[in-house]
Amino acid sequence: MDLREIFATNLRRLRNAKGWSQDELAFEAKISRGYLSLLEKGEHYVSIKIIGQLAEKLEVEPAEFLKRPAKSGR
């Protein structure tokens, strides 16, 4: 899993945990919903500025977006 995929997975998880639609988060973060959709699909690179805006609105530390999923212990 590359960093774009990790970011996309965490962005979706954090947005859903907040109970927001893509439209709501895009509005709050002052970005387009289309751009947010591309980020959530892992199809676009994200800037540090946008990470900061998203983290602020989702009330998380920016590092939360780059945390790798926990490995299942088998």
N, C-alpha and C positions, 0 to 999 in steps of 0.2 A: 504494500500500500504506500503510494507516494504522498508527499505532504499536501498536495492539492486534495487528494481523496480524504485524508485525515481531517483537513480543514472543513471540507464539505460535510462530512459525517457529523463532526462536532457542531457545526453551524446549525444543521437541521435539528440535532438533538437539543441544543440549547434553546432554539426558537420554539420547538414543540413543548419543551419544559415550561416555557413562559406562557404557553397557550396562545401564541400569536400566529397569525397567518403570514404568508410572505408579504402581502400588501401592508399589513400593520407594521412589520419590522422595517420594510423599505421606507415607509412614510416616516417612522420615528428616526431612522438613521439617515434620512435625507439622501437616499439613493434610489435608483429606479428598480421596480420589481423585476424587470427583465434581467438586470445586472445581478440582482440577488439570486434569481433562479439559476443563472449561469454559475455563480459561486457555489450554490448548493449541489449542482450537478458535477462540480469539479472540472468545468469546462473553461474556466477563466482564472487567471492569476489575480490575487488580491493584493492591494497595497497596504502598507503599515497604517496609513491614515484611515482606511476603511476598517481595518481590524480594530483600531481604536474606537471608531464610531459605533461599530457593532457591539463591542465589549461594553461600552458605556451604556447603551440602550438595553442590553441583555443582563446588565449588572453582574458581569463576570470579569475576571482578570484576562487580559489578552492571551496569556499562555494557555488558557483553557481550549482555545481553538486548535492547538498543535499537539495536544496530548494523545498519545497512541492508545487505542483500545486495549483493555486488559486482556491478557492471553488466558484462554481457558486452560485450566490445569487438568490435562488428561494423562 
